[in-house]
Amino acid sequence: MESGEHMPNKAKFVGELVRVAAPGGTIIIVTWCHRDLRPDEKSLQPWEENLLKKICDSFYLPEWCSTAEYVKLLETMSLQ
């Protein structure tokens, strides 16, 4: 699914993917993400936030999440 960057509610987006997937099926998410945070970080660096805001504003996109955040969302839905 190549549209996650357009979805303002990532949890709802992933939930819908799970809802419509066949039992035992495979969900492939190809989307724009920001980098994963290091364990000692709580957020991106200010310059990264500013750059992402410019990109999102230019393409009318909501905030992005990281690949690690997508994995966490999928794990909360008991997916591997």
ZAMARGU-4260 file (C-alpha; in steps of 0.2 Angstrom, whole numbers, plus 5000, padded with zeros to 4 digits):
<rodrens>
0) 5000/5000/5000 | 5008/5016/4994 | 4998/5030/5002 | 5002/5030/5021 | 5010/5047/5020
5) 4993/5054/5015 | 4984/5047/5030 | 4983/5059/5045 | 4978/5044/5057 | 4991/5031/5055
10) 4983/5019/5067 | 4966/5020/5058 | 4976/5017/5041 | 4984/5002/5047 | 4968/4996/5055
15) 4959/4997/5038 | 4974/4987/5030 | 4972/4974/5043 | 4953/4973/5041 | 4953/4971/5022
20) 4968/4959/5021 | 4964/4940/5019 | 4968/4929/5034 | 4986/4924/5033 | 4989/4937/5019
25) 5003/4949/5018 | 5003/4968/5020 | 5017/4978/5011 | 5018/4996/5016 | 5028/5007/5005
30) 5027/5025/5011 | 5037/5040/5016 | 5043/5039/5033 | 5055/5049/5044 | 5070/5040/5052
35) 5069/5029/5067 | 5073/5038/5083 | 5088/5031/5093 | 5084/5024/5111 | 5090/5040/5119
40) 5079/5052/5108 | 5062/5058/5111 | 5060/5067/5095 | 5068/5072/5079 | 5081/5086/5078
45) 5074/5103/5076 | 5082/5105/5059 | 5074/5088/5054 | 5057/5094/5060 | 5058/5110/5050
50) 5063/5101/5034 | 5049/5088/5036 | 5037/5102/5039 | 5042/5111/5023 | 5040/5094/5013
55) 5023/5091/5021 | 5017/5108/5018 | 5023/5108/5000 | 5014/5091/4996 | 4999/5094/5008
60) 5004/5080/5018 | 5000/5076/5037 | 5014/5072/5049 | 5025/5057/5045 | 5030/5043/5056
65) 5045/5031/5057 | 5046/5013/5051 | 5047/5008/5069 | 5031/5017/5073 | 5022/5007/5059
70) 5030/4991/5066 | 5023/4995/5083 | 5006/4999/5076 | 5006/4982/5067 | 5011/4973/5083
75) 4997/4981/5093 | 4986/4972/5080 | 4994/4955/5084 | 5003/4955/5067 | 5021/4949/5063
</rodrens>
